[in-house]
Amino acid sequence: MPVHPISAAAIFSAGDQRSFEEQRPEILEACKQFITSSHEEIRQRHAAGASGTEVVHQLSAVMDAMVSTLFNGILGLMGADGKRLTGHLTLAAVGGYGRGELNPYSDVDIMFLHDGSVPVEAVEAFAQKLLYFLIVLCLLVLLLSGIVIWRAYFAFYFPIWAIRLASDVHAVCAFVLICGIITHIYAAIWIKGSVRAMTRGTVTRGWAWKHHRAWYKQLNK
C-alpha cells in the first residue's frame, strides 16, 4: 500500500468544467506534492530501520497510486473519447517498476496496451496527456539527483551510498532525455509535413487525415 493513499479528488477537482490544458498546472502541482511527501515519509522509515527491499516496494506502491489516479482522471477529462477508451486501454508497468522494485530517483517504465477496437488517435491523445506528467516528473528526478551529487554545496549532507546511487540515476535520466529529444527531432524531420506544421502553423488535408483524424473530422462536420 502507498504511504499516503491518493484519491482522484486530491488531483482532479470534481465538477470542474475547465479543459485539460487549463487544469494541467494544478494537476502537476498536486502530483509533485504527493510524490514529495510520500518520498519524505519513506526516507524517514528507512532511517528508522526499514530495509532496502521495503523501500523499493513502497516507492512502487506510491507510483502505482499516482499513475492509476492519473489514468482514471485523464479518461474522465477526455469526455466522449475517454468513455470510448474505458475498458479497451490499460497500462502495464515494466522493468524494475514492473517488478515492484522502483529504486529512489529511478525512471518509470510503462507500456500502453489497447485492443485495437478504438480509434488510434484517441489512444495517442490519452498517451500524450499522461506521458506529459510522467516526463515532467522524470525531469524533477533529474534535478533532485543533481542536487545530491552537487559536491560544492549539498553532497556532504548525504551518505556515500546515496551519492553513488544518485550519480547513476542522474546519468541514466540524462541519457533517456537526450535520446528522447533526438528521437523527437528525427520524427519531426522524418514525418513529412511536421516541420511545416511547426513553422507555418498549417498542414495539408492529407496530413491532418493521417495523423489527427478526429480533429480533421471535427473541422469538416
LOFI-488894 format. One record per atom (N, C-alpha, C, O): residue in three letters; x, y, z. Coordinates in steps of 0.2 Angstrom, whole numbers, plus 5000, padded with zeros to 4 digits. Layout:
// residues N
ALAXYZ...
// end
This chain:
// residues 221
MET500449945000MET500050005000MET500450065000MET501050065003PRO500250124997PRO500650184997PRO500650215003PRO500250205008VAL501250255004VAL501250285011VAL500650335012VAL500350325018HIS500550375007HIS499950415008HIS499450395002HIS499550424997PRO498950355003PRO498450344998PRO498250404995PRO498050454998ILE498250404988ILE498050464985ILE497350454981ILE497250404978SER496950504981SER496250494978SER496250544972SER496650594972ALA495750534968ALA495650574962ALA495550644964ALA495650694961ALA495150654970ALA494950714972ALA495550764974ALA495550824974ALA496150724976ALA496750764978ALA497050794972ALA497450844972ILE496850774966ILE497250794960ILE496650834955ILE496850884952PHE496150804954PHE495650824949PHE495050854953PHE494750824958SER494850914952SER494350944955SER493650924953SER493550924947ALA493250894957ALA492550874955ALA492150934952ALA492150984955GLY491850914946GLY491350964943GLY491751024940GLY491451064937ASP492451024939ASP492751074936ASP492651064928ASP492851014925GLN492451114925GLN492251114918GLN492851144914GLN492751144908ARG493351164917ARG493951184913ARG494251124909ARG494151064910SER494551144903SER494851094899SER495451064902SER495751094908PHE495751014899PHE496350984902PHE496951034902PHE497351034907GLU497051074897GLU497551114897GLU497551174902GLU498051194905GLU496951194904GLU496851244909GLU496951214916GLU497251244920GLN496851144917GLN496951114923GLN497651084924GLN497851074930ARG498051084919ARG498651054919ARG499151074924ARG499451034928PRO499251144925PRO499751164930PRO499551144937PRO499951124941GLU498851144939GLU498651124946GLU498751044947GLU498951024952ILE498651004941ILE498650934942ILE499450914943ILE499550874947LEU499850954939LEU500550934940LEU500850954947LEU501150914950GLU500551014950GLU500751034956GLU500550984962GLU500950964966ALA499950954961ALA499650904966ALA500050844965ALA500250814971CYS500250824959CYS500750764959CYS501350774962CYS501650724966LYS501650834961LYS502350844964LYS502250844972LYS502750814975GLN501750874975GLN501650874982GLN501550804984GLN501850784990PHE501250764981PHE501150694983PHE501750654983PHE501950614988ILE502150664977ILE502750624977ILE503250644982ILE503650604985THR503350714983THR503750744988THR503650714995THR504050694999SER502950724997SER502850705004SER502850625005SER503050605010SER502750585000SER502750515001SER503550495001SER503650455005HIS503950524997HIS504650504997HIS504950535004HIS505450495006GLU504750585007GLU505050605013GLU504850555019GLU505250545023GLU504250535019GLU504050485024GLU504350415023GLU504550385028ILE504450395016ILE504850335015ILE505650345018ILE505850295020ARG505850405016ARG506550415019ARG506650415026ARG507050385029GLN506150435030GLN506050435037GLN506050365039GLN506350345044ARG505650325036ARG505550255038ARG506250215037ARG506450175041HIS506550235031HIS507250195030HIS507750215036HIS508050175038ALA507750285038ALA508150305043ALA507950265050ALA508450265054ALA507350245050ALA507150215056ALA507250145056ALA507150105061GLY507550115051GLY507650045051GLY507350005045GLY507549945045ALA506950035041ALA506649995035ALA507149975031ALA507650015029SER507149915028SER507649885024SER507549915017SER507049945015GLY508049905012GLY508049925006GLY507549895002GLY507249924997THR507349835003THR506849794999THR506149835001THR505749844997GLU506049845007GLU505449885009GLU505349955006GLU504849975004VAL505949985005VAL505950055002VAL505750044995VAL505250084993VAL506050004991VAL505849994984VAL505149974983VAL504849994978HIS504849934987HIS504149914987HIS503749974988HIS503249984985GLN503850014993GLN503450074995GLN503550124989GLN502950154988LEU504050134986LEU504150184981LEU503750154975LEU503450194972SER503750094974SER503250064968SER502550074970SER502150094965ALA502350064976ALA501650074978ALA501450144977ALA500850164975VAL501850194979VAL501750264978VAL501650284971VAL501150314969MET502050254966MET502050274959MET501350234956MET501050264952ASP501250174959ASP500550144957ASP499950184958ASP499550194954ALA499950214964ALA499450254966ALA499350324962ALA498850334960MET499950354960MET499850414956MET499750394949MET499250434946VAL500050344946VAL499950334939VAL499150314938VAL498850334933SER498950264942SER498250244942SER497750304943SER497250304939THR497850354947THR497450404948THR497450454942THR496950474940LEU498050464939LEU498150504933LEU497750464927LEU497450504923PHE497850404927PHE497550364921PHE496750374921PHE496450394916ASN496450364927ASN495750374928ASN495450444927ASN494950454924GLY495850484930GLY495650554930GLY495750584923GLY495250624921ILE496250574919ILE496350594912ILE495750564908ILE495550604903LEU495550504909LEU495050474905LEU494450514906LEU494050524901GLY494250534912GLY493750574914GLY493750644910GLY493250664908LEU494350674910LEU494350744907LEU494350734899LEU494150784896MET494450684896MET494350674889MET493650664887MET493550664880GLY493150664891GLY492450664889GLY492250604885GLY492350544887ALA492050614879ALA491750564875ALA492350514873ALA492250454872ASP492950544871ASP493450504869ASP493650454875ASP493850394874GLY493650484881GLY493850444887GLY493350384888GLY493550334890LYS492750394887LYS492250344888LYS492350294883LYS492250234884ARG492550304877ARG492650254872ARG493250214873ARG493350154872LEU493750244877LEU494350214879LEU494250164885LEU494650114886THR493850184889THR493750144895THR493550074894THR493150054890GLY493950024897GLY493849954895GLY494249924890GLY494349864888HIS494549974886HIS494949954880HIS495649974880HIS496049954876LEU495850014885LEU496550034886LEU496750024893LEU496450034898THR497450004894THR497649994900THR498450004900THR498750024895LEU498750004906LEU499450024907LEU499749954910LEU499449924914ALA500349944907ALA500749894910ALA501449914912ALA501849954908ALA501649904919ALA502249934921ALA502849884919ALA502649824920VAL503349904917VAL503949854915VAL504549874919VAL504549934922GLY505049834918GLY505749854921GLY505749844928GLY505349804931GLY506149884932GLY506149874939GLY505449894942GLY505249874947TYR505149944939TYR504549974942TYR503949914941TYR503549904945GLY504049874935GLY503549824934GLY503649764939GLY503149734941ARG504249754942ARG504449704947ARG504249734954ARG504349694959GLY504049794954GLY503849814961GLY504549834965GLY504549834971GLU505049854961GLU505749874964GLU505949934961GLU506449944958LEU505549994962LEU505750054960LEU506250084964LEU506050104970ASN506850094962ASN507350124966ASN507250204967ASN506950234962PRO507550234972PRO507450304973PRO507750344966PRO508350324964TYR507450394964TYR507650434958TYR507650394952TYR508050414947SER507350334952SER507450294945SER506850314941SER506450354942ASP506950304934ASP506450314929ASP505850274930ASP505950214933VAL505350284927VAL504650254927VAL504550224920VAL504450264916ASP504550154919ASP504450124913ASP503750094912ASP503550054916ILE503350124908ILE502650094907ILE502450084900ILE502750114895MET502050044898MET501850024892MET501050034891MET500650004895PHE500850064886PHE500150074884PHE499950014880PHE500249994875LEU499349984882LEU499049924878LEU498349934877LEU497949954881HIS498149924871HIS497449934869HIS497249874864HIS497749854860ASP496649864864ASP496449804860ASP496249824852ASP496049774849GLY496349884850GLY496349904843GLY495549914841GLY495449934835SER495149914846SER494449924845SER494250004845SER493650024843VAL494750044847VAL494550114847VAL495050154843VAL495550124841PRO494850214840PRO495250254836PRO495950264839PRO496050274844VAL496450254834VAL497150264836VAL497350334839VAL497650344844GLU496950384836GLU497150454838GLU496850464845GLU497150504848ALA496350424847ALA496050434854ALA496650404859ALA496750434864VAL496950354857VAL497450324861VAL498050364862VAL498350374867GLU498250394856GLU498850444856GLU498650504860GLU499150524863ALA498050534860ALA497950594863ALA497950574871ALA498250614875PHE497750514873PHE497750504880PHE498450494882PHE498650514887ALA498850454878ALA499550444880ALA499950504880ALA500350514885GLN499850554876GLN500250614876GLN500050654883GLN500550684886LYS499450654885LYS499250684891LYS499550654897LYS499850694902LEU499550594898LEU499850554903LEU500650564903LEU500950574909LEU500950554898LEU501650554897LEU501950624899LEU502450624901TYR501550674898TYR501750744899TYR501950744907TYR502450764909PHE501450714911PHE501650724918PHE502250674920PHE502650694924LEU502250614917LEU502750574919LEU503450604917LEU503950594920ILE503450634911ILE504150664909ILE504350724913ILE504950724915VAL503850764915VAL504050814919VAL504250794926VAL504750824929LEU503950734929LEU504250714935LEU504950684934LEU505350684939CYS505050654928CYS505750624927CYS506250684927CYS506750674930LEU506050744924LEU506450804925LEU506550824932LEU507150844934LEU506050814936LEU506150834943LEU506650784946LEU507050804951VAL506650724945VAL507150674947VAL507850694945VAL508250684949LEU507850714939LEU508550734936LEU508850794941LEU509350794942LEU508350844942LEU508550894946LEU508750874953LEU509250894956LEU508350834956LEU508450814963LEU509150774964LEU509550784968SER509250724959SER509850684959SER510450734958SER510950714961GLY510350784954GLY510950834953GLY511050864959GLY511650884960ILE510550884963ILE510750914970ILE511150874974ILE511650894978VAL510950804974VAL511350764979VAL512050754977VAL512450744981ILE512250754971ILE512950744969ILE513250814968ILE513850814965TRP512950874969TRP513250934969TRP513750944975TRP513550974980ARG514350924974ARG514850924979ARG514950984983ARG515050994989ALA515051044979ALA515251104981ALA514751134987ALA514951174991TYR514051114986TYR513551144991TYR513151084995TYR513051105001PHE513051034992PHE512550984995PHE512750914997PHE512450885001ALA513250894993ALA513450824994ALA513650805001ALA513450745003PHE513950845005PHE514150825011PHE513550815016PHE513650785022TYR512950825014TYR512350815018TYR512050745017TYR511650725021PHE512350705012PHE512050645010PHE512650585011PHE513250605011PRO512450525013PRO512950475014PRO513150455007PRO512850465002ILE513750415007ILE514150405001ILE513650354996ILE513750364990TRP513250314999TRP512850264995TRP512350304991TRP512250284985ALA512050354994ALA511550394991ALA511850434985ALA511550444980ILE512550464986ILE512850504981ILE513050454975ILE512950474969ARG513250394977ARG513350344971ARG512750334967ARG512750324961LEU512250314971LEU511550304968LEU511350354963LEU511150354958ALA511350414966ALA511150474963ALA511550494956ALA511250514951SER512150474957SER512650484951SER512350444945SER512350464939ASP512250374947ASP512050334942ASP511350354939ASP511250354933VAL510850364943VAL510250384941VAL510250454937VAL509850454932HIS510650494939HIS510750564935HIS510950544928HIS510650574923ALA511450504928ALA511750484921ALA511150454917ALA511150464911VAL510850404920VAL510350374916VAL509750414913VAL509550414908CYS509550464918CYS508950504916CYS509250554911CYS508850574906ALA509850584911ALA510050624906ALA510150594899ALA509950614894PHE510350524899PHE510450484893PHE509750474890PHE509650484884VAL509250464894VAL508550444892VAL508250514889VAL507950514883LEU508350564892LEU508050634890LEU508350654883LEU508050674879ILE509050644883ILE509450664877ILE509150624871ILE509050644866CYS509050554872CYS508850514867CYS508150534865CYS507950534859GLY507750554870GLY507050574868GLY507050634864GLY506650644859ILE507450684865ILE507550744861ILE507750734854ILE507450754850ILE508250684854ILE508550674847ILE507950634843ILE507850644837THR507550594847THR507050554843THR506550604841THR506250594835HIS506350654845HIS505850694843HIS506050734837HIS505650754832ILE506650764837ILE506950794831ILE506950754825ILE506750774819TYR507150694826TYR507150644820TYR506450634817TYR506350634811ALA505950624822ALA505250614820ALA505050674816ALA504650664811ALA505150734819ALA504950794815ALA505150804808ALA504850824804ILE505850784807ILE506150784800ILE505850724796ILE505750734790TRP505850664799TRP505650604795TRP504950614793TRP504750594787ILE504450634797ILE503750634795ILE503650694791ILE503650754794LYS503450684785LYS503450744780LYS502850784782LYS502250764783GLY502950854782GLY502450894784GLY502450924791GLY502150974793SER502850884796SER502850904803SER503250974804SER503051014808VAL503750984800VAL504151044801VAL503751104798VAL503751154801ARG503451094793ARG502951144790ARG502451164796ARG502251224797ALA502151114799ALA501651124804ALA501951164810ALA501551214812MET502551154812MET502851194817MET503051264815MET503051304819THR503251274809THR503551334807THR503051384804THR503051444805ARG502551354801ARG502051394797ARG501351394801ARG500951434800GLY501251334805GLY500551334808GLY500051304804GLY499451314806THR500251274798THR499751244793THR499951174791THR500551164791VAL499451134790VAL499551074787VAL499151054781VAL498651094780THR499251004777THR498850984772THR498250944774THR498350914780ARG497750934770ARG497250894772ARG497450824773ARG497150784777GLY497850804769GLY498150734769GLY498450714776GLY498450664779TRP498950764778TRP499250764784TRP498850754790TRP498850714794ALA498350804790ALA497850804795ALA497450744796ALA497350714801TRP497250714790TRP496850654790TRP497250594792TRP497050544796LYS497950594791LYS498350534793LYS498550534800LYS498550484803HIS498650594803HIS498950604809HIS498450624815HIS498650614821HIS497950664813HIS497450694818HIS496750684815HIS496450734813ARG496550624814ARG495950604810ARG495350634814ARG494850664811ALA495350634821ALA494750654824ALA494650734823ALA494150754823TRP495250764824TRP495250844823TRP495050854815TRP494650904815TYR495250814811TYR495050834804TYR494350824803TYR493950864799LYS494050774806LYS493350754805LYS492950814809LYS492350834806GLN493150834814GLN492850894818GLN492850954814GLN492350984813LEU493350974810LEU493351034806LEU492951024800LEU492751074797ASN492850964798ASN492450954792ASN491750934793ASN491350914788LYS491450944799LYS490750924800LYS490250974797LYS489650974797
// end
